[in-house]
Every structure is written in C-alpha cells, then in structure tokens.
Amino acid sequence: MKINKLILGAAALAMGGGAFAQSVAFHAGIDYTAWGFARSSYNDDGSATHTNPSAGYDPDGNMTVDVAVRAASFEFNLGLYFNADGGDEEFIDFSDGGKGTPFYKGNMKIGLFNDQLSIYTGKFHDFNGGYIADGSVLGGQYITNLADKDYGAYLTGLEFSPAFLSGLKLFAGFPILPIRGNGIQANEEYNQWKHLGKKIKLAASYALPVEGLDCTLNLGFRPGTYYDGVDNGGTMDTFTETFTKSAFGEAYIQGVLPNFLELMNLVVSYDMRYRDSSYVDIRNETKEKTAFAHMIGVSAEMTFEDLMVLGVEDRFYYAGNDYVHSDEKFIYDILAANAEHSVAGTPISVGLGLAGILAADANGTAFADDDGTGKVNNDTYSSSTSISLTVNDMATANLLAGGDATTYLGFYTKPYFKYSFSNGSLIVAAEFAYSKAFTDDVSNNCFSYRIPVGIKFEF
C-alpha cells in the first residue's frame, strides 16, 4: 500500500469521525512574492558584465491547506502544499516511486496517562516538537529538525512529560512508518532493522525552576543523519546509494530566555556536527578521519511600546579540516538585524533589514557547492538553512577557481513597507546585495537588486 493511500484513508476516517471530534479546524495559507524588477552586475577580475532587467516570482512561494482533528487524547493533522507554480515537486516521496506529492504532512499524536506520554507517528514538515527555538531575524536555526523534507519527513516517536517534574520533556524517535518497518521503501538495505539504532533522534527540554529566571534549556542528539525517503538529488556522491552511511552526527544545546533582563527575548545556541571524512596527505595517500564543525548563535528581540520591534542575531561557524571538503577548513559569520515600526492608529508599518557576512577558507573550496550558487555543501547542512554568501538566495559573486586561501564578504539591506489586513499583509520592498570573493591575486564581486512585492493571506 502506498503511503499516500494510507494518508488519504486516515484522512477519510478522521473526517468521517468529525461529528464525534471535539474540534475540527481548517487552515489555508497563501504566501507569494513576485519581483517586478531584478538585475545583477558582475565584475570578474576586472571584466564587467550584467544581466538584463527581469521580472519573475519567488520559487519559494506556496499555498497550503491544512486540517486538524482533535478528539479526546487523539490528534490528526493533514496538509497539502503547492509551490509557486501550482506544482507538487517540492516534496519528493520515495514511497510513490520518487514522484512529487502535494501531501507534505499527515501525522497523528496520541496522548496517554493524562498526556504524560505521547505517541507521534506519520509524516511531518519542519517538525522540531518545540525543542528548537528560531532566531529573531534569520528564522530557522542551523540545527536539524526531528523530521523535515531534507533528511526525512517520516517519524515515529515517544514524548515523556512526567507529572512529578514539571517543565521537563523527553523525546526519542526513529524514521519508522506505521507500515513496512524502518523506512519508506521495502526490501532496501538501509531499511533493515540492523541500521535502526544509528537513526535515533533524541531531544530534551527543561524549564529551569529558578526563582526570577525564566529560562528553558533545550538539548538534542542524533548519532547519524540519513536521507530516509528523500530524493537526494544526485548530490550524495560520497555515500552509498543504499544510504547506510551517515551524512553527519549532531548534538546541540540551546538556552531560551524570553524575558532576559525584562527587556528582550534571548536565544543562545551551540551546535556541533561530525562526520566520517577523508583527506589526502603529503604523500598523496587518502586517509580517513572524523571531521567536526561548530556553530554558536545569539539572537535577541526587543519590543518598545508595542510600536517598534528590533531583532539582532549573530551566527558564527567554524568547520575544521575536511568537514566541508577534503583538505579544507573555514570560518563564517553572519550578523543580521531587523527593525519594524508600526504607525500608531494605522495598519501600516515600515521596516529595515540588514545583514553582513564575513568568511574565509584555506583553499577556496568551502562554497564550491554543486549548483555554484555560493552555498556550503548541502550534504552537511540542510538546503533550507544552508550557509550562503548572501541572504534570500540573491545572486552572488562568481566563485574563484580554488587552490588559494580566499576571503568572502557579503552585505544585504532591505527597506520595506507593510500594510496589514485582518487576515494577511502586503509588503513592498527593495532588496540590495553585494558579495565579493578575493585572494591576493584575484577578485570577483557582484551587486544585485530587485523589487519584491509579497502578499500573504491566512484563512
């Protein structure tokens, strides 16, 4: 039985039982951005070129339709997702022969013992269970979700919230489907039970019982990250087609202080990743090793008299030898800020977003990803939160040939106007980005700009 049929069958049962449910909630969202004008200018070692002015739409635009059924201790969630051109290619499902599917989530939650024990199972979208707090400016953290479309949307897990220790939550899960064992495709080696222990996903959250300190501590660990049921897009050349090798292991710790000094919402994060890697030594022999990468993130958000919201966030990365590429190491830092002021008595607000990026590597290959867009290799960092030379996937400086230590700079600004409706908003903005990659001998840079018009509705 295909997973889509299972989801549809469960949805039919849920809808059929709607009369007995305590609540049935429908939600629809539309989030589209069109660029009325866009252009990029390049200068490659003194040779200047530019693109023709163009118009288009943001490929990340989408429409979603969701239904949530609640009945006693049972929850069922079903969701449809359509990308900017109305297609369903965003979510690739191996359970249906690697075809695109509009069903981006279909999952259940069952609460037991007064919700001290909860069972999760099904297909999830960007699911972290509340164990990872987003940043105030850059949004999703560079910390891997418990389940998502990049590394596997399927998850079965248990959450324990003991009544005897208020504020504590513990989670353990595996990429197990309600049918066909430990993965999506039957009779594949990577779905055999002997590999299951490598795929465990652990998380914990504890609200510290400290007088006068409103603080929650989040932790997580996964010994391996596998492309369970996900189309790898041909980028996993270093791993076997059976996906029995881990892309990386990961551990993180995060502190969330929503009323830090009674002034700001503060989030401090540390993430460590490690993976089996290889490098070529001075005798031109290939050696195996364990390579490491580290991230430290600090995010702060302040609200002034309900009219001004100011967010500031910094994320610093260090990837040791051979983590992103053989015989390569690099550092990366992005500092971003966003300020939005609401005009009193009106639905109008104005804002300004800023970001600065500084990075350096040893051999000029840190950003040599397969698509050439100036992003760190997405086998080791998910595509939704990839480390890039710019913000919002704007054009970047052409990458250099590699072989020499390279420095990278990036600057981004976005002034915008926002008009809020009762169930949505309209944003008109101007985006400007500058990026540069240079060595002692060569310098490439790019200046790009565009006029986005975005509209968002929720029903």
MARDOTI-60209 format. One record per residue: x, y, z of N, C-alpha, C in turn. Coordinates in steps of 0.1 Angstrom, whole numbers, plus 2048, in hexadecimal, padded with zeros to 3 digits. Atoms other than C-alpha are relative to their C-alpha. Layout:
BEGIN
XYZXYZXYZ ...
END
This chain:
BEGIN
8087F480080080080080980C800 7F87F480080E8227F77FC80980C 8027F87F481283B8137F580B7FD 80A7F68037FC8548007F27FA803 80D8067FE7DF83B8017FE7FE80F 8018007F27E68368267FB80D806 8037F37FB7E585B82D7F18047FC 80E7FD8047C585F8187F67F8808 8098087F87B584282A7FE80580E 8007FB7F27BE85084C7F880D800 8077F38017B18728417F17FE7FF 80E8038017908638367FA7FC80D 8058047F378C8528577FF80B80A 8007F47F779587286A7F48097FC 80B7F780477C8868557F37FA803 80C8087FE76286B8587FC80180F 8037FF7F176686D87E7FF80E805 8017F27FC76489287E7F5804809 80B7FE7F774289188E8027FD80E 7FD8057F27518808AC80C808806 7F47F97FB76F8978AE7FD80C809 8017F47F87738B28C880280D7F7 7FE7F580977F8C98AC8067FC7F3 7FA80280D7878CA88780380E7FB 7FB7F380479C8E787B8067FF7F2 7FB7FF80E7A38F185780980D800 7F87F58017BF90884E8068007F2 7FA7FF80E7CB91582C80980D801 7F67F58007E992C8258058027F2 7FB7FD80D7F593E80680C80A803 7F57F87FE81894D8068088017F3 7F97FF80D82595A7E580780E7FF 7F97F480283F9737DB8048017F1 7FC7FE80E8449817B880B80B7FF 7F67F68028629957AC7FD8087F4 8047F880B8579B279780D8047F8 7F37FC80787C9BA78E80B7FA808 7F48067FA89C9A879480C8017F6 7F47FF8098C09AC78780C7FD808 7F38037F98E39A179080C8047F7 7F47FC8079059AF78680C7F9806 7F58087FB92599B78880D8077FB 7F27FC80494A9A478780A7F5804 7F780C7FE96198678380E8047FC 7F27FC80298599178780280B7F6 7FF7F480997F9B27757F77FF7F4 80980280B9669A475B7F2802805 80D7FD7FB9449B47607F57FB7F7 80C8048079239A57557F4803808 80C7FE7F88FF9A975F7F47F87F9 80C8068068DE99775A7F680A7FB 80A7F78048C19A57487F580180B 80B7FF7F68A49B375D7F67F57FE 80A80B80188B9987657F680180B 80A8017F686C9907787FD7F1802 80380E7FD8609707887FA7FE80D 8068027F48549607A78097F8809 7F88077F78649517C67FC7F1800 80480E80086592B7C27FC7FA80D 8048057F38609277E77F2804803 80E7FD7FD83D9357E47F87F4801 80880C7FE82291D7EE7F2802805 80E8007FA7FE9157F77FF7F3808 80280C7F87F58FD8137F27FF805 80D8037FB7D58ED81E8017F680B 7FE8097F57D48DC8407F27FE807 80B8047F87BA8CA8558067F980D 7FC8067F37BE8C187A7F47FB807 80B8067F97A78AA88C8047FC80F 7FD8037F27A78A88B27F47F8806 80B8087FA79388D8C58077FA80D 7FB8057F379B8868EA80F801800 7F17FF8007C087D8EB8067FD7F2 7FB80380E7C38788C580080D7F8 7FF7F580A7CF8918AB8047FA7F3 7FC80480D7D188D88680280D7F8 7FD7F48087E18A686E8037FB7F2 7FE80380F7E08A584880280D7F9 7FD7F48077EF8BF8318047FE7F2 7FC7FF80E7F28C780C80880C7FE 7F67F680380E8DC7FE8018017F1 7FE7FD80F8108EC7DB80A80B7FF 7F67F580282E9007D07FC80B7F7 8047F380682F9217BE7FA7FE7F2 80680280D82691279C7F47F6801 80B8087FE80A8FD7AB8037F17FF 7FC80E80081E8DC7A98037FA80D 7FE8077F38278C37C380E7FA800 7F380580184C8BE7BB80880380C 7F87FC7F48578CD7DC8037F4809 7FF80C7F78518AC7EF8017F37F8 7FE80C80786088D7E07FF7F4809 80380B7F785486C7EE8047F37F9 7FC80D80686684B7E77F57F6801 80A80A7FF8488387F37F68007F4 8087FF80D8378437D28098017F4 7F780180B85483B7BB80880D7FD 7F87F480286685C7C17F980B7F9 8077F580784A8727B47FD80B80A 8047F57F883F8937C17F27FD806 80D8027F98228937DA7FC80D806 8057F47F980C8AF7E77FE7FE80F 8038037F180889E80980D802807 7F47FD7F98238AF81D8007FC80E 8008067F38178A283E7F37F8802 80C8087FD7FF88884B8047F880C 7FB8067F480587E86F7F67FF80B 8098017F47F587489080880280D 7FB8007F37FB87A8B47F67FB80A 8098067F67EC8658D080680280E 7FC7FD7F37EE8708F47FB7F580A 80380B7F67EF85691180380580E 7FD7FD7F27EE85993780080F802 8027F17FF7E187D93680B8077F9 7F67FA8097F988691B80F800806 7F28017FC81887C92F8087F87F6 7F980880A8208649137F88037F3 8067FD80D81986E8EE8077F87F6 7FA80880B81E8598CF7FE8097F3 8017F980D82686B8AE8037F67F5 7FD80980B82585988D7FB8067F3 8057FB80D82286286880B8097F9 7F87F880883087C8507FF80E805 7FF7F37FA83B89E85E80780A7F7 7F97F68088478BF84F80780A80A 7F87F87F88638D28607FC7FF80F 8048047F385A8C188180B80080A 7F68017F586F8C88A07F97FF80D 8078037F48548C38BA80280A80B 7FD7F67F685D8E38CC80D7FF807 7F38027F98808D78D480B8097F9 7F77F68068908F28BD7F980D7FE 8067F38028899178BF8068077F5 7FB7F980B88C92C8A080880D804 7F97F37FD8A294B89D7F680B7FD 8097F580189296D89E8018077F2 7FE7F980D8A097987C8027F57F5 7FD80A80A8AD95A8697F77F5800 80A80B8008919438728057F3805 7FD80D7FC89791E87280F7FF803 7F28027FB8B79148858077F67F6 7F780A8078D49018758017F4809 80180C7F88C98E488A7F57F77F9 8088098088B98C587A7F37FD807 80D8037FA8948C08807FF7F1803 80280E7FD88789F88E7FB7FA7F3 80580580D87589B86C7FE80C7F7 8027F680A8768AF84C8027FA7F2 7FF80580E8768AC82680E7FE7FB 7F280180589C8AF8238067F3804 7F980C7FB8A68918387F67F5804 80A80A7FD88587E83C7F5805808 80C7FB7F98628888457F97F6809 80880A7F88578678558067FE80D 7FB8017F285A86387A7F57F8809 8088057F584C84D89680880280D 7F97FD7F48558588B97F780080C 8067FF7F384C8598DE80580D807 7FC7F57F884B8788F37FB7FE80E 8038027F284B87691980180D807 8017F47F884089392E7FB7FC80E 8048067F38408869527FA80B809 8077F67F782889696B80880380C 7F87FE7F484189298780B80A7FE 7F67F68028598AA9767FB80A7F5 8067F68098478C896780B8077F8 7F77F98098588D89498097F87F8 7F780980786A8B993D7F97F97F5 80580880B8648A991B80C7F87FA 7F680980687788C90C7FB7FA7F3 80580680D87587F8E880A7F77FA 7F88098078828618D67F87FB7F4 80780480C8798588B28097FA7F6 7F980780B8838448937F88037F3 8077FE80C87A84886E7F87F37FC 80980C80286082B8717F38057FB 80E7FD80484082C85D7F77F7807 80A8097FA82081D86A8007F37F8 80080C80882580384E80E7FE7FB 7F38048078437F183E80C803808 7F38007F985C7F385A80780D802 7F87F57FC87880B85E80380B7F5 7FE7F680A87582183F7F58017F7 80B7FD80A8628298208007F57F5 80080A80A86D80F8068037F2806 7FF80E7FB8697EA80D80D7FA7F9 7F58088068877D280880C8087FD 7F47F98028A17ED80880A7FE80C 7F78037F58C17E881D7FF80A80B 8007F67F68BE80982E7F4800808 80C8017F889C80083B8007F4809 7FF80C7F88A87E184C80180480F 8007FD7F28A47E087280E802806 7F37FF7FA8C97DD87880680E7FF 7FC7F28018CD80186D7F880A809 80A7F77FA8B180E88380780880C 7FA7F97F48C78178A280880C7FC 7F87F58048DC82E88D7F780C7FD 8097F58058BD8438847F880680C 8077FB7F58B184B8A780180F801 8007F27FE8A786F8AE7FB80380E 8037FE7F28A887B8D280080F802 8017F17FD89D89D8E07FB80180E 8057FD7F38968AC9027FE80E802 8037F27FD8888CC90F7FC80180F 8027FF7F28888D89337FF80F804 8027F27FB8798F994180680080E 7F88007F389290095D7F780780B 8087FB7F588090597F809809809 7F77F77F98969239897F780D802 8087F47FC88594099B80580C7F9 7FD7F480788595F9868077FE7F2 7FA80380D89494E9677F77F77F8 80980780987D94494B8097FB7F5 7F680680989492C9387FC7F27FD 80280D80488F90D92480D7FB7F9 7F48068068AC8F691B7FB7F57F6 80380B80B8A98E18FA80D7F97FD 7F48088048C08C58F17FB7F67F6 80480A80A8C18AC8D480D7F87FC 7F58088058D78908C67FB7F67F6 80380A8098D687A8A880E7FA7FB 7F38068048F38618A18028007F1 7FF80080E8EC86287C7F48077FA 80B7F98088D88758628007F97F2 80280880C8CA8618457F68067F7 80A7FB80A8B78698257F47F67FF 80B80980089985482F7F48057F8 80B7FD80887F85581480180D7F9 7FE7F380688E8758058087FE7F3 7F980080D89987A7E180D808802 7F37F87FC8BE8847E68048097F4 7FD7F780B8BF8967C480D7FD7FA 7F38048068DF8847BA80C807806 7F57F97F98F48987D38087F780A 7FA8097F68FE87A7E980A7F77FA 7F680980691B86E7D580A7F980A 7F68067F69308677F47F97F5808 80780A7F89158508027FB7F57F7 80580B80890882E7F77F18037FC 80E7FE8048E782D7E47F67FA80A 8098067F68D98188007FE80980C 8027F67F58DC8368188037FA80D 7FD8067F38EB82083380B808807 7F67F87FA90683A83A7FA80D804 8057F37FB8FF85984F80680C7F9 7FB7F380590187B84080880880A 7F97FA7F590B8888627F97FC80D 8068017F39058848877FF80E806 8037F27FB8F98A289C7FC80080E 8047FE7F38F58AE8BF7FE80F802 8017F17FE8E88D08CB7FA80280E 8057FB7F48DF8E48EA7FB80E7FE 8067F38038C99038EB7FA80580D 8067F97F58BF91C9057F680A7FB 80B7F780489E92F9017FC80880C 8047F77F589894D9177F780B7FB 80A7F780687895F90D7FF80D806 8017F47F987B97A92780D804806 7F37FD7FB8A098092A80180E804 7FF7F37FA8A699E9407F38087FE 80E7FA8028809A593B8008097F4 7FF7F780C88A9B49197FF7F97F3 7FF80780D89099A8FE7FD7F2801 80180E8018899788F280E7FB7FA 7F28048038AC9688F18017F17FE 7FE80E8038B59478E180F7FE7FD 7F18038028D99398E38017F17FC 80080E8058E19198CF80F7FC7FD 7F38068048FF9028CA7FD7F37F9 80280C8088FF8E78B080E7FA7FB 7F480780491A8CD8A97FD7F57F6 80280B80A91C8B788A80D7F87FE 7F480880393489B8827FC7F67F5 80380A80A93788386580D7F97FC 7F580780594E8698568058077F3 7FB7F980C96587A83D80D7FA7FC 7F380580698487482880880C7FC 7F77F68059A288981F80C7FA7FA 7F48058079C188680A80C806807 7F47FB7F99E288981D80B8047F7 7F57FB809A038968118077F57F8 7FC80B808A0B8738037F67FC7F5 80B8028099EC8767EE7F87F3803 80780B7FB9DC85A8027F3805806 80D7FC7FA9B785B80C7FF7FA80E 8028047F29B185A8317F2802805 80D7FE7FA99185684580180680D 8007FA7F398886B8637F2805803 80C7FA7FB96C87A87780180F800 7FF7F180196689F86E7F5806807 8097F97F79548B88837FD80E7FB 8047F28039418D987E7F880580D 8067FA7F49348F18997F880D7FC 8087F480291990C89A7FD80680D 8057F87F59129278B47F780B7FB 80A7F68058F393C8B07FA80880C 8067F87F58E59598C57F68097F9 80B7F98068C39688BD7F980880B 8077F87F78B29858CF7F58087F9 80B7F88058919968CA7FA80980B 8067F77F68839B58DB7F48077FA 80C7F98048619C68D97FF80D808 8017F37FA85D9EB8E17F28067FE 80D7FA80083A9F78EB7F77FB7F5 80980780A82A9DF8D28018067F3 7FF7FA80C8359F58B680C7FD7F8 7F38038068599EC8AF8057F2804 7FA80E7FD8679C88AC80E8007FA 7F280080488D9C58AA8057F2802 7FA80D7FF89E9A48A380F8017FC 7F28018038C399D8A38057F2801 7FC80E7FF8D497C89C80E7FE7F9 7F38048068F796E8968027F1801 7FD80F80190194B88B80F7FF7FB 7F280380392694088B8027F27FE 7FD80E80493292087A80F7FF7FF 7F380580395390E87B8007F27FB 7FF80E8059588EF86580E7FC800 7F28057FF9788DC86D8047F97F3 7FB80780C98E8CA8547F87F57FB 80780B80797C8B583B7F17FF802 80E8017FE9598BC8477F78037F4 8087FD80C94A8CE8298067FB7F3 7F980680B9648C281080E7FB804 7F38067FD9848AE81080B80B801 7F57F77FE9A28C281D7FB80F800 8057F27FF98C8E18247FB80280E 8067FC7F49828F48437FC80F7FE 8057F280296F9158467F980580C 8087F97F695F92F85D7F68087F9 80B7F880693F9418577F880780B 8087F87F692C95C8697F58087F9 80A7F780590B96D8617F980780C 8067F87F68FE98A8757F48077F9 80C7FA8068DA99586D7F780780A 8097F87F88C19AE87A7F48037F8 80D7FC80789D9B78737F880980A 8087F77F88899D58807F38037F9 80D7FD8068649DA87A7F8809809 8077F67F88509F88857F28017FB 80E7FF80382A9F88867FB80F802 8057F37FF819A1987E7F3800809 80B8017F7801A1F89B7F38037FA 80E7FE8057DCA1C8937FE7FD7F2 80280480E7E2A0E8708057F27FE 7FB80D8037E89EC86080E8007F9 7F47FE8088099F985280C7FF809 7F48007F982C9F185D80B8017F6 7F47FE80884F9F884F80B7F9807 7F58087FA86E9E385480D8017F8 7F38018078929DE84B8077F4805 7F880C7FD8A69BE84980E8027FC 7F27FF8048CC9BD8498077F3803 7F880C7FD8E69A184880E8027FB 7F280080590C99F8458067F2802 7FB80E80091F97F83D80F8017FE 7F28018019449788428047F1801 7FC80E7FF95495683A80E7FF7FA 7F38028059769488328037F1800 7FD80E80198392682780F7FE7FD 7F28038029A59158228047FE7F2 7FD80480E9A29097FE7F68057F6 8097FB80A98691C7EE7F57F77FB 80A80980496E8FF7ED7F47FF809 80A8017F695790480B7F28027FA 80E7FD80693A9127F57FF7FA7F2 80180680D9408FC7D77F67F5800 80B80A80091E8EB7D97FD7FD7F1 80380580E9118D87BB7F980A7F7 8087F78088F98F37B080780D7FD 7F87F480391390E7B07FA80D805 8077F47FB8FD9267C480780680C 7F97FB7F591792D7DF7FA7FC80D 8058067F49099167FA8097F5805 7F980B7FB91A8FE8117F97F37FC 80580C8049168DA8077F37FB808 80C8037FA8F28D080E7FF7F1805 80080D7FA8FB8AC81780280180F 7FD7FE7F29078B98387F880B807 8097F67FB8F08D783C7F38007F8 80D8028088CB8D48327FE80C7F7 8017F580A8C18E98147F780B805 8097F57FB8A68FC82780880A809 7F97F77F88C090B83E80F8007FC 7F38018048DF90982980880D802 7F77F47FE8FD92082F8048067F3 7FF7FA80D8FF93881380780E800 7FA7F38019119588077F680B800 80A7F58008F096B8067F47FB808 80D8037F98CD96C8157F57FF7F5 80C8018098AD9618048047FB7F2 7FC80680D8C094E7E880180B7F5 7FD7F680B8C996E7D580D7FC7FA 7F48038088E596D7BB80C803808 7F47FF7F89089697C980C8017F6 7F480080892B96F7BC8047F37FA 7FB80D8069389547A480B7FB809 7F68077F894D93B7B780D8007F9 7F280180697393B7B28037F27FD 7FC80D80498691E7A48037F780B 7FC8087F59919127C680F7FD800 7F28027FF9B39087D2807809809 7FA7F57F79BB9287E67F680380B 8087FB7F59AF9358077F780C7FB 8097F780699094A7FF7F880780B 8097F97F797D9658127F38047F9 80D7FE80595896B80D7F980B808 8087F57FA94398A8147F28007FB 80D7FF80591E98F8127F880B808 8087F67FA9079AC8197F28007FA 80E8018058E19AD8177F780B808 8097F77FA8C69C781E7F27FF7F9 80E8018058A09C781B7F780A807 80A7F77FB88B9E68227F27FB7FA 80D8058058669DD8207F4808806 80D7FA7FC8429EA8247F77F4801 80980B7FD8289D38337F2805803 80E7FD7FD8029D68337F97F3804 80680C7FB7F09BE8497F18007FF 80E8028017CD9B08437FC7F880C 8058087F57B799D85B8057F2800 7FB80E8027C497C84D80C7FF7F7 7F58018097E398583B80880D7FF 7F87F48027FC99F82F8058017F2 7FA7FD80D80B9B081180D807803 7F37FA7FE8309B88108068047F3 7F97FB80B8429CE7F780E804805 7F27FE7FB8689CF7FA8098027F5 7F57FF8098899D57EA80B7F8806 7F58087FB8A59BC7EE80D8037F8 7F37FE8068CA9C37E880A7F7807 7F68097FB8E69AB7EB80D8027F9 7F27FF80690C9AD7E68087F5806 7F780B7FC9249907E880D8007F9 7F27FF80694998C7E28087F4805 7F780B7FD96196F7E080E8047FB 7F37FC8059869777DF80C7F9807 7F48057FB9A996A7E380B80B7FF 7F67F58029CA97D7E28018047F1 7FE7FD80E9C997B7BC7F38027F8 80C8008079A59787B17F4805808 80C7FB7F998498A7BA7F47FF7F7 80D8008079619837AF7F5806809 80B7FA7F89429977BA7F38017F9 80E80080691D99A7B47F880A808 80A7F77FA9039B57BA7F37FD7FA 80D8038058DF9AB7B77F5807807 80B7F97F98BE9BB7BE7F37FC7F9 80D8048058999B47BA7F5807808 80B7F97F98779C27C37F57F5803 80A80A7FE8629A77D47F3806805 80D7FD7FB83D9AA7DA7FA7F3805 80480C7FA8309907F27F2801806 80D8007FB80D9877FC7FE7F3808 80380C7F880296F8187F2801806 80D8027FA7E09638237FF7F3808 80380C7F87D494B83D7F1800803 80E8017FF7B193E83F7FD7F580B 
END
